[in-house]
Amino acid sequence: MKVLATLLGFLLLITSEIKAQNCTVTPPYGMNELAAFSIFQDNYKNKDYPFALMYGRWLLCSKTKVLEGYPRFNLASQYPKFIDIYTQIGLGEQDPSIREAYIDTALSLFEEQFTFFTDEEVDKYELHQDRGRYLLENYQNIEGGLDMAYSDFKAMFDIDVEKTTLLGEGYYVRVVIDDLVRKAEKDIVINMIEKATLYAGLELSTYFDETLESLFNTPEERLEFCGAKLNENPESIDDLKCVAKAQEDLNMTEEFLQTTLLIHKLDPSFVSALALAETEKGNASYAKAADYFKQALEMANNDNEKKNINLELADVYSSTGQLSISKKYIQEALAIDDSFGRAYIKLASIYGQAVSSCTENRKLEARDKVVYWVVLDYLNRAKSVDASVTNTVNSQLATYQAVTPSTEDKFFTLGYEQGQKVRVNGDLDNCYNWISEYTIVR
C-alpha cells in the first residue's frame, strides 16, 4: 500500500508540474523576449517540442499581446502551436497518466482561447471546429472525447447554420445528427434538419429524408410529425408526400386520395398521376383512372413506363366492357415491346371476354367457340416470346382448350377443314367485327 501511495503521489506531482509548467512571466535565463520568441519559433519548426516549450512557455504565463520589436506578433496565433507541442510531447509518453495530462493541458488551452480572447481576436466558429477535430483525432486519450467533439460541431451549427451545412458537403451536420439519433434526441434532430434543409443539396437532402424516416418507426408517428409541419406550410410538397405515404401505409384510402390530389394539383408529375390512377382503379372509378393513366402516359420517362401504362389503360377499358379500346392500348404496348408477354395474355383475355359478352343473352354456339382458337394463339405466343409468363399461360391453356370447337362443330356445323385459315370478324357475328384476327382450324 505504501508503494502504491508513493506511485500515486508521484503521478499527481508530475501532472501538476505539467499543468503549471513552472509558469513564469519572463523568458528563461533572463533572455530578451524577442530572442526567446525567436528560439521558440525555430525549435517548433524543427519539431524539437521540449525546447520549444522551454523557451515559449512564458508567453502563456504572461499572456502578453505585445512583443517589443515584433509589431506583427499575435498571441492568439501562438496557441495552436502550444496545443501541438503539448499533444506531441504527450503522445510520446509511455505512461498513460502523463500522456493524458499533457493532452488535458492542450485541451485547457483551447478553453482558454474562448475565455481570454475577444471575438475580434479569434474566430469562435473556427475555434469550435479546430477543437472538435482535435477531439476526434485524440479521443482515445480523452475521456468522453467523442461526445465533446460532437458538442463542438453542434456549436458550429448553432453559430452558422448555412456555413456548417455546406462545409465538407454536410460532414459536420451528418456526424452531429448521427450522434443525436444514437442518443434518441429526436426533437433536436428534427430541429436541426428543419434549419439545414434550406441549404442542403440533393445528397444531403436524401440523407435528411432517410434519417427522419428512421426516427419514426410507425406510420402513425410519421403522420403526426408531417401533419404538424403541413399545418405550418399547407403547400409543402415534401410534407404532403410524407403525409400521403403514412396515409397509404395506414390504409386511409380516402385521405390518401385527397392528399395525392393536392400534390398533383400543386406539382403534377408522373408519380402523382400514377398514384391517383391506381387509387381510382382500386376504387372502380374507371373513368377517372383512365384520365390519370393518360396523364401519366404523357409524363412517362421511358418505354418501360409507357408500355406498362398502356397495359393499365387496356385493363381499365376492359373492366368497363370497352374491348375495342382496350385492344388499341394493348397494341400500343406491343408496338413498344413485341416480346411483352403480359400484353399478349391481356389480348387473349379480352378476346375470351368478347365471347362472354356476345353470348350474354343467348346460347354459346359453334361459331362463338372459334374465337377461343385466337385466345390460344395469343397465349402460346406470350410464352414463346416471354419465358417469365410461362406458368401463367400454362394455367389458362387447359381452360380455353376445353371450350374450343368440337369435331362435330368444326366439320359438320361450320364446314371447316383441318388446317384451314379462318378469320374471326363480323362473318361469325357482328359482335366480333372489331377482333378481325386470323386463326387456323385444328
FENQUI-V842642 format. One record per helix or strand. SS is the DSSP state (hx for helix, st for strand). FROM is the first residue (numbers start at 1). LEN is the number of residues. If there is no record, write none. Layout:
ss=SS from=FROM len=LEN
ss=SS from=FROM len=LEN
//
This chain:
ss=hx from=2 len=19
ss=hx from=28 len=3
ss=hx from=33 len=13
ss=hx from=49 len=14
ss=hx from=76 len=16
ss=hx from=96 len=21
ss=hx from=124 len=18
ss=hx from=145 len=15
ss=hx from=161 len=22
ss=hx from=186 len=14
ss=hx from=202 len=14
ss=hx from=219 len=14
ss=hx from=237 len=13
ss=hx from=253 len=14
ss=hx from=270 len=13
ss=hx from=286 len=14
ss=hx from=303 len=17
ss=hx from=323 len=14
ss=hx from=341 len=18
ss=hx from=366 len=4
ss=hx from=371 len=15
ss=hx from=387 len=15
ss=hx from=407 len=7
ss=st from=421 len=4
ss=hx from=430 len=3
ss=st from=437 len=4
//
